[in-house]
């Protein structure tokens, strides 16, 4: 038994593959650690921002749209995640790919989003920069600004797998 415990403690700190279970079973770990794209998109109050503005925090970039059913389903869960982790060094940046910002703004108001700030990319360029092939997709960036993993599709952001993964990234 002691051997098993020692073996599990001796896993490399960067071995994120172990988190690809349960609600994170589709997790793709990035071995090459690409840097965040530098492209700007619209943030709160329509001020232009880029992912570099969040360097030093762990970032979950979620690319979504109001016309995407799975995206709509996971936004409340992302809102709760941001509320739980907003003082712990995690930033959830949910970037809408809707044609017009007002569509995402209206959706946020309708479902009473409390913690997520509204980000929008009318050019759809941020999606191209991170290689989005379908929505939703979430890309995880470490504190250094390099991508560590991504997960396509809807995620249960309150799952134990997510909490364990985020705890690892935040340490």
Backbone torsions as a table, in degrees:
resi	resn	phi	psi	omega
1	UNK	NA	-43.6	180.0
2	UNK	-60.2	-38.7	179.5
3	UNK	-59.5	-43.5	179.9
4	UNK	-62.3	-43.6	179.5
5	UNK	-63.6	-44.7	178.8
6	UNK	-62.9	-40.8	178.9
7	UNK	-61.8	-43.9	-178.4
8	UNK	-68.3	-30.8	178.8
9	UNK	-77.2	-19.4	-176.3
10	UNK	-92.7	6.0	175.7
11	UNK	-63.3	141.5	178.4
12	UNK	-57.5	142.9	-178.1
13	UNK	-58.6	-31.7	-176.6
14	UNK	-88.3	5.5	179.5
15	UNK	-78.2	89.3	-177.2
16	UNK	-89.0	-9.1	-179.2
17	UNK	-58.5	-29.7	-178.3
18	UNK	-64.2	-17.6	-179.0
19	UNK	-87.2	-5.2	-177.1
20	UNK	-81.1	65.5	178.4
21	UNK	-138.0	165.7	176.4
22	UNK	52.0	-125.1	-177.2
23	UNK	-69.0	-11.6	176.7
24	UNK	-109.0	22.4	-175.7
25	UNK	-62.6	-21.2	178.4
26	UNK	-92.0	7.7	-177.7
27	UNK	-59.4	130.7	177.5
28	UNK	-112.5	116.9	-179.2
29	UNK	-88.6	132.2	-178.0
30	UNK	-92.4	113.9	-180.0
31	UNK	-78.8	-33.4	-176.8
32	UNK	-83.5	-10.2	178.2
33	UNK	49.1	65.7	177.0
34	UNK	-65.5	148.2	179.2
35	UNK	-74.7	161.3	176.9
36	UNK	-63.7	145.2	173.0
37	UNK	-66.0	150.6	-177.7
38	UNK	-96.2	-3.2	-178.0
39	UNK	-59.4	143.5	178.4
40	UNK	-92.5	153.6	175.2
41	UNK	-144.5	170.4	-175.6
42	UNK	-81.5	130.0	179.1
43	UNK	-109.1	-161.0	178.0
44	UNK	-55.2	143.1	-177.8
45	UNK	59.1	20.8	178.0
46	UNK	62.5	18.9	174.3
47	UNK	-73.4	137.8	-179.9
48	UNK	-75.1	134.4	179.9
49	UNK	-136.3	167.0	171.4
50	UNK	-137.8	167.6	-179.7
51	UNK	-62.9	-25.4	177.7
52	UNK	-60.2	-26.9	179.6
53	UNK	-64.0	-15.1	-176.4
54	UNK	-109.2	8.4	-179.6
55	UNK	-58.5	139.1	-175.6
56	UNK	104.0	-19.5	174.1
57	UNK	-108.3	158.3	168.1
58	UNK	-78.1	133.0	-176.8
59	UNK	-118.7	133.1	168.8
60	UNK	-108.9	105.4	176.0
61	UNK	-88.9	116.1	178.7
62	UNK	-111.5	123.3	178.8
63	UNK	-103.1	124.4	-171.4
64	UNK	-149.5	174.4	174.9
65	UNK	-155.0	154.1	-179.0
66	UNK	-70.3	-18.7	179.1
67	UNK	-87.8	3.7	-178.1
68	UNK	-105.1	111.0	-178.2
69	UNK	-54.0	-52.1	178.8
70	UNK	-62.6	-31.2	177.6
71	UNK	-64.0	-48.0	-179.5
72	UNK	-59.6	-39.6	-178.2
73	UNK	-66.0	-33.8	-175.0
74	UNK	-93.4	-11.6	-178.8
75	UNK	-58.5	-44.2	177.5
76	UNK	-60.2	-35.7	178.6
77	UNK	-68.2	-39.1	176.0
78	UNK	-65.8	-37.4	177.4
79	UNK	-61.4	-44.5	178.5
80	UNK	-65.0	-39.4	178.2
81	UNK	-60.5	-47.5	179.2
82	UNK	-61.3	-40.5	178.1
83	UNK	-62.1	-38.6	-178.5
84	UNK	-73.6	-32.3	-172.4
85	UNK	-112.0	4.3	-172.3
86	UNK	-62.0	-24.9	178.2
87	UNK	-101.8	13.9	-176.0
88	UNK	-116.2	12.0	177.5
89	UNK	90.1	19.4	177.6
90	UNK	-115.9	133.2	175.5
91	UNK	-119.6	121.4	174.2
92	UNK	-95.8	114.6	-178.8
93	UNK	-110.5	95.7	-179.3
94	UNK	-93.8	107.1	-175.4
95	UNK	-99.8	117.9	179.6
96	UNK	-76.9	136.5	175.9
97	UNK	-103.1	18.0	178.6
98	UNK	-66.7	153.2	-179.5
99	UNK	-59.7	-41.0	-178.5
100	UNK	-125.0	137.0	-179.8
101	UNK	-56.5	-35.0	-176.7
102	UNK	-59.9	-28.9	178.7
103	UNK	-64.5	-46.7	179.1
104	UNK	-69.1	-40.2	179.0
105	UNK	-60.7	-44.4	178.8
106	UNK	-62.8	-41.8	178.0
107	UNK	-62.0	-47.1	178.1
108	UNK	-56.0	-43.8	-179.3
109	UNK	-67.9	-40.4	-178.9
110	UNK	-61.8	-42.9	-178.0
111	UNK	-96.1	7.4	174.2
112	UNK	58.9	55.2	175.6
113	UNK	-65.2	130.5	-176.0
114	UNK	-108.2	-31.0	-170.3
115	UNK	-115.8	-31.3	179.8
116	UNK	-73.4	135.2	172.6
117	UNK	-88.7	153.6	-178.3
118	UNK	-86.5	121.8	174.3
119	UNK	-120.8	144.8	-175.8
120	UNK	-146.4	142.0	176.9
121	UNK	-129.2	92.3	-177.6
122	UNK	-67.4	-21.3	179.7
123	UNK	-83.0	-13.3	-177.0
124	UNK	64.0	13.0	-174.5
125	UNK	-71.8	-35.0	-179.3
126	UNK	-61.8	-35.7	177.5
127	UNK	-63.5	-43.4	178.2
128	UNK	-66.0	-39.7	-178.5
129	UNK	-61.7	-35.0	-179.2
130	UNK	-96.9	3.6	175.4
131	UNK	73.9	39.8	179.6
132	UNK	-68.0	128.4	177.1
133	UNK	-110.6	-9.5	178.5
134	UNK	-171.7	159.4	-179.4
135	UNK	-111.4	150.3	-10.0
136	UNK	-78.1	163.0	171.3
137	UNK	-143.1	143.6	177.6
138	UNK	-123.3	131.4	-179.0
139	UNK	-116.6	128.6	-179.2
140	UNK	-99.3	128.0	176.0
141	UNK	-116.5	133.9	176.3
142	UNK	-74.6	177.3	-177.7
143	UNK	-61.0	-25.6	-179.6
144	UNK	-79.0	-8.8	-179.4
145	UNK	92.1	7.6	178.3
146	UNK	-100.5	142.8	178.2
147	UNK	-66.8	133.8	177.7
148	UNK	-111.2	-28.0	-179.2
149	UNK	-166.5	168.8	174.7
150	UNK	-149.8	158.6	178.3
151	UNK	-143.0	120.3	176.9
152	UNK	-82.2	148.9	175.2
153	UNK	89.7	177.6	-178.8
154	UNK	-71.4	141.8	-179.0
155	UNK	-128.3	144.5	170.6
156	UNK	-85.8	97.8	-173.3
157	UNK	-72.9	-5.9	175.9
158	UNK	-102.1	7.2	-177.7
159	UNK	-71.4	158.4	177.9
160	UNK	-64.6	-33.7	178.7
161	UNK	-63.3	-42.3	179.0
162	UNK	-65.1	-45.0	-179.0
163	UNK	-61.0	-41.2	178.6
164	UNK	-66.5	-41.8	179.6
165	UNK	-63.5	-46.6	-179.7
166	UNK	-65.7	-38.3	177.1
167	UNK	-59.4	-40.3	177.8
168	UNK	-64.9	-44.9	-179.0
169	UNK	-67.6	-33.8	-176.6
170	UNK	-79.2	-14.7	178.9
171	UNK	-85.3	NA	NA
